[in-house]
């Protein structure tokens, strides 16, 4: 009998660190954390963030993501045990106990809400809503093929939270933050469709919903492509609303090129490069865009000394 191999982006070894990091797919943090920090950078046009604020943003994002991933593993534990691709995940394999997983969700959720309140009252009041949404996603594959967009909106909360963490107030124009959230939603929803391609047969056999299972791989890929075209257009619109300059435009162009390359790696009948398309390229995309947004903002700061004085 063949023993299933480890999933991508997991850690080998019996250590507690390796088990917990694999449990919540710690490397996936690189997907959306740069966008949360993009929200911070965009907010700096209104008010320069302190080092403390940036630290609380990182803690809040990490805790919320931990809670969402751990809760997903709890809800999906029976399904994961049936799927050859996921049967060696930590709960089905016994590497972590269900009670441990539940306690971690509670602790991470409390940490997220505490960090949100430490930022400002608006973030604190919105934190239960954000947490409820990212936990709700775990049930969506039971009843809707659009779970990918539910996940996407959960990640889209990150840059909005980053912006509100600094300003404590909504954006002007008011539509900028919703458009920013939609940009991240279409980006992450599109790549989640790509990820779901590997489970089409399993999802159909077990009554689970996904776009690839509902539409078939070719049509689902077309939906992902449309979503990613939307990502580029929405990011460009955010740049227009915030007065983005040349470097911001280059960042948007880089996202477009990287998304095009990502889609070139995945074919309906060939998923051999899916790990590269999903794990590697999406990390590169988020980091690249954030880097260009940050560089442009740094070039327009009055002085580095002023930034350090404010941060202190």
C-alpha positions as CSV (number, residue, x, y, z in Angstrom):
1,X,0.0,0.0,0.0
2,X,1.4,3.4,-1.0
3,X,1.7,6.0,1.7
4,X,0.5,9.4,0.7
5,X,3.2,12.0,0.4
6,X,3.2,15.3,2.2
7,X,1.2,18.2,0.8
8,X,3.0,21.1,-0.7
9,X,4.0,23.9,1.6
10,X,4.2,21.7,4.7
11,X,7.1,20.9,7.0
12,X,8.7,17.6,7.6
13,X,9.6,16.3,11.1
14,X,7.8,15.5,14.3
15,X,8.5,18.8,16.1
16,X,5.6,20.9,17.5
17,X,6.7,23.8,15.4
18,X,6.6,21.7,12.2
19,X,3.1,20.3,13.1
20,X,1.5,23.6,13.9
21,X,3.1,25.4,10.9
22,X,1.9,22.7,8.6
23,X,-1.5,22.7,10.3
24,X,-2.2,26.3,9.2
25,X,0.0,26.3,6.1
26,X,2.2,29.0,7.5
27,X,3.9,29.8,4.2
28,X,0.5,30.9,2.8
29,X,0.8,34.0,5.0
30,X,2.9,35.5,2.2
31,X,-0.2,35.6,0.0
32,X,-2.2,38.3,1.7
33,X,0.1,39.9,4.4
34,X,1.8,42.1,1.7
35,X,-1.7,43.3,0.7
36,X,-2.5,44.1,4.3
37,X,0.7,46.1,4.4
38,X,-0.3,47.7,1.1
39,X,-3.4,49.1,2.9
40,X,-1.0,50.5,5.5
41,X,1.1,52.2,2.9
42,X,-1.9,53.7,1.1
43,X,-3.2,55.0,4.4
44,X,0.2,56.7,5.0
45,X,-1.0,59.3,2.5
46,X,-3.4,60.5,5.1
47,X,-1.4,59.7,8.2
48,X,2.1,58.2,8.7
49,X,1.9,54.9,10.6
50,X,3.9,54.2,13.7
51,X,6.0,51.1,14.2
52,X,3.6,50.0,16.8
53,X,0.7,50.2,14.4
54,X,2.5,48.1,11.8
55,X,3.3,45.6,14.5
56,X,-0.3,45.3,15.6
57,X,-1.4,45.0,12.0
58,X,0.9,42.1,11.4
59,X,-0.2,40.4,14.7
60,X,-3.9,40.9,13.9
61,X,-3.5,39.5,10.3
62,X,-1.5,36.5,11.5
63,X,-3.9,35.7,14.3
64,X,-7.0,36.0,12.0
65,X,-5.4,33.8,9.4
66,X,-4.4,31.2,12.0
67,X,-7.9,31.1,13.3
68,X,-9.4,30.8,9.8
69,X,-7.1,28.0,8.7
70,X,-7.3,26.1,11.9
71,X,-11.1,26.3,11.9
72,X,-11.2,25.1,8.3
73,X,-9.1,22.1,9.3
74,X,-11.6,21.3,12.1
75,X,-14.7,21.6,9.9
76,X,-13.1,19.6,7.1
77,X,-11.5,16.9,9.2
78,X,-13.9,14.2,8.0
79,X,-13.6,15.2,4.4
80,X,-9.8,15.4,4.7
81,X,-9.7,11.9,6.0
82,X,-11.4,10.6,2.9
83,X,-9.3,12.5,0.4
84,X,-6.0,10.8,-0.6
85,X,-4.4,14.2,-1.1
86,X,-5.3,15.5,2.4
87,X,-5.6,12.3,4.6
88,X,-2.2,13.0,6.2
89,X,-3.2,16.4,7.5
90,X,-2.6,16.9,11.1
91,X,-6.1,16.1,12.5
92,X,-6.9,13.1,10.4
93,X,-3.4,11.7,10.9
94,X,-3.5,12.2,14.7
95,X,-0.5,14.6,14.7
96,X,-2.8,17.1,16.5
97,X,-5.8,16.4,18.7
98,X,-9.1,18.0,17.9
99,X,-9.2,19.6,21.3
100,X,-5.8,21.2,20.6
101,X,-7.1,22.6,17.3
102,X,-10.2,24.0,18.9
103,X,-8.2,25.7,21.7
104,X,-5.9,27.3,19.1
105,X,-8.9,28.8,17.2
106,X,-10.2,30.4,20.4
107,X,-6.7,31.7,21.3
108,X,-6.1,33.1,17.8
109,X,-9.5,34.7,17.7
110,X,-9.0,36.4,21.0
111,X,-5.6,37.6,19.9
112,X,-7.0,39.0,16.7
113,X,-9.7,41.0,18.4
114,X,-7.3,42.2,21.1
115,X,-4.8,43.4,18.5
116,X,-7.7,45.1,16.6
117,X,-8.7,47.0,19.7
118,X,-5.1,48.1,20.3
119,X,-5.2,49.7,16.9
120,X,-8.3,51.9,17.3
121,X,-12.0,51.6,18.2
122,X,-13.2,51.2,14.6
123,X,-10.9,48.2,14.0
124,X,-12.0,46.8,17.3
125,X,-15.7,47.1,16.6
126,X,-15.3,45.5,13.1
127,X,-13.1,42.7,14.3
128,X,-15.9,40.2,15.2
129,X,-17.5,40.8,11.8
130,X,-14.3,40.1,10.0
131,X,-13.6,37.0,12.1
132,X,-17.1,35.7,11.6
133,X,-16.7,36.0,7.8
134,X,-13.3,34.2,7.6
135,X,-14.7,31.4,9.8
136,X,-17.9,31.2,7.7
137,X,-15.9,30.3,4.6
138,X,-15.2,26.8,6.0
139,X,-18.9,25.8,5.5
140,X,-19.3,27.1,2.0
141,X,-18.2,24.1,0.0
142,X,-21.2,22.3,1.4
143,X,-23.7,24.5,-0.4
144,X,-22.3,26.9,-3.0
145,X,-19.9,26.7,-5.9
146,X,-18.9,30.3,-5.2
147,X,-16.9,29.5,-2.0
148,X,-13.8,30.7,-3.8
149,X,-15.1,34.3,-3.7
150,X,-16.1,33.9,-0.1
151,X,-12.5,33.0,0.7
152,X,-11.4,35.9,-1.6
153,X,-13.4,38.4,0.3
154,X,-12.0,37.1,3.6
155,X,-8.5,37.9,2.2
156,X,-9.8,41.2,0.8
157,X,-10.5,42.3,4.3
158,X,-6.8,42.4,5.0
159,X,-5.9,45.6,3.1
160,X,-9.0,47.4,4.3
161,X,-8.0,46.5,7.8
162,X,-4.5,47.8,7.2
163,X,-5.8,51.1,6.0
164,X,-8.3,51.5,8.8
165,X,-5.6,50.6,11.3
166,X,-3.7,53.7,10.4
167,X,-6.4,56.2,9.7
168,X,-9.2,55.0,12.0
169,X,-11.6,56.3,9.4
170,X,-13.0,55.3,6.0
171,X,-11.3,56.2,2.8
172,X,-12.0,59.2,0.6
173,X,-13.3,58.6,-2.0
174,X,-15.6,56.1,-0.1
175,X,-15.4,53.5,-2.9
176,X,-11.6,53.1,-2.8
177,X,-11.6,50.6,0.0
178,X,-14.4,48.4,-1.4
179,X,-12.5,48.4,-4.8
180,X,-9.3,47.4,-3.1
181,X,-11.1,44.6,-1.3
182,X,-12.6,43.4,-4.6
183,X,-9.1,43.5,-6.2
184,X,-7.8,41.1,-3.6
185,X,-11.0,39.1,-3.7
186,X,-10.8,38.5,-7.5
187,X,-7.1,37.7,-7.2
188,X,-7.4,35.1,-4.4
189,X,-10.7,33.8,-5.6
190,X,-9.2,33.1,-9.0
191,X,-6.2,31.3,-7.7
192,X,-8.4,29.3,-5.3
193,X,-10.3,28.0,-8.4
194,X,-6.9,26.9,-9.8
195,X,-6.2,25.0,-6.6
196,X,-9.6,23.3,-6.6
197,X,-8.8,21.8,-10.0
198,X,-7.0,18.9,-8.3
199,X,-10.1,17.8,-6.4
200,X,-12.7,17.8,-9.1
201,X,-13.4,14.0,-9.0
202,X,-13.3,13.9,-5.2
203,X,-15.7,16.9,-4.8
204,X,-18.2,15.4,-7.3
205,X,-18.1,12.0,-5.6
206,X,-18.6,13.5,-2.1
207,X,-21.2,16.1,-2.9
208,X,-18.9,19.1,-2.4
209,X,-19.3,22.3,-4.3
210,X,-16.6,24.1,-6.3
211,X,-16.5,25.8,-9.7
212,X,-14.3,23.2,-11.3
213,X,-16.6,20.4,-10.0
214,X,-19.7,22.3,-11.3
215,X,-18.4,23.6,-14.6
216,X,-15.5,21.4,-15.5
217,X,-11.8,22.4,-15.6
218,X,-11.8,24.3,-18.9
219,X,-14.7,26.6,-18.1
220,X,-13.5,27.0,-14.5
221,X,-10.2,28.2,-15.8
222,X,-11.9,30.7,-18.0
223,X,-13.7,32.1,-14.9
224,X,-10.4,32.3,-13.1
225,X,-8.9,34.3,-16.1
226,X,-11.8,36.7,-16.0
227,X,-11.4,37.2,-12.3
228,X,-7.7,38.0,-12.7
229,X,-8.4,40.5,-15.5
230,X,-10.7,42.1,-13.0
231,X,-7.9,42.1,-10.4
232,X,-5.6,44.2,-12.7
233,X,-8.4,46.6,-13.6
234,X,-9.4,47.1,-10.0
235,X,-5.8,47.6,-8.8
236,X,-5.5,50.3,-11.5
237,X,-8.7,51.9,-10.3
238,X,-7.3,52.0,-6.7
239,X,-4.2,53.7,-8.1
240,X,-6.3,56.3,-9.8
241,X,-8.2,57.0,-6.6
242,X,-5.1,57.3,-4.5
243,X,-3.0,59.3,-6.9
244,X,-0.7,56.5,-7.7
245,X,2.3,57.4,-9.9
246,X,4.6,55.6,-12.3
247,X,5.9,53.0,-9.8
248,X,2.3,52.1,-8.8
249,X,1.5,51.7,-12.5
250,X,4.6,49.5,-13.0
251,X,3.4,47.4,-10.0
252,X,0.0,46.9,-11.6
253,X,1.7,46.0,-14.9
254,X,3.9,43.5,-13.1
255,X,0.9,41.8,-11.5
256,X,-0.7,41.5,-15.0
257,X,2.4,39.9,-16.4
258,X,2.8,37.5,-13.5
259,X,-0.9,36.5,-13.6
260,X,-0.5,35.8,-17.3
261,X,2.5,33.6,-16.6
262,X,0.6,31.9,-13.7
263,X,-2.2,30.9,-16.1
264,X,0.3,29.6,-18.7
265,X,1.4,27.0,-16.1
266,X,-2.0,25.4,-15.7
267,X,-3.8,23.4,-18.3
268,X,-7.2,21.6,-17.9
269,X,-5.4,18.3,-18.6
270,X,-2.1,19.1,-17.1
271,X,-1.8,20.1,-13.4
272,X,1.8,19.1,-13.0
273,X,2.9,22.7,-12.5
274,X,0.0,23.6,-10.2
275,X,2.2,24.0,-7.1
276,X,4.4,26.5,-8.9
277,X,1.3,28.4,-10.1
278,X,-0.4,28.4,-6.8
279,X,2.3,28.6,-4.1
280,X,5.2,30.3,-5.8
281,X,3.6,32.7,-8.2
282,X,1.0,34.1,-5.8
283,X,3.6,34.8,-3.3
284,X,5.7,36.6,-5.9
285,X,2.6,38.6,-7.1
286,X,1.7,40.0,-3.6
287,X,5.3,40.8,-2.7
288,X,6.0,42.4,-6.0
289,X,3.0,44.7,-5.9
290,X,3.6,45.7,-2.3
291,X,7.2,46.5,-3.1
292,X,6.3,48.9,-5.9
293,X,3.6,50.6,-3.8
294,X,6.0,51.0,-0.9
295,X,8.9,52.3,-3.1
296,X,6.6,54.9,-4.6
297,X,5.4,56.0,-1.2
298,X,9.0,56.2,0.2
299,X,10.0,58.4,-2.7
300,X,7.3,60.9,-1.8
301,X,7.9,61.1,1.9
302,X,9.1,64.5,3.1
303,X,12.2,62.9,4.6
304,X,13.2,59.6,6.2
305,X,14.0,61.5,9.3
306,X,10.4,62.7,9.5
307,X,9.2,59.1,9.2
308,X,11.5,57.9,11.9
309,X,10.4,60.8,14.2
310,X,6.8,60.0,13.7
311,X,7.4,56.2,14.2
312,X,9.1,56.8,17.5
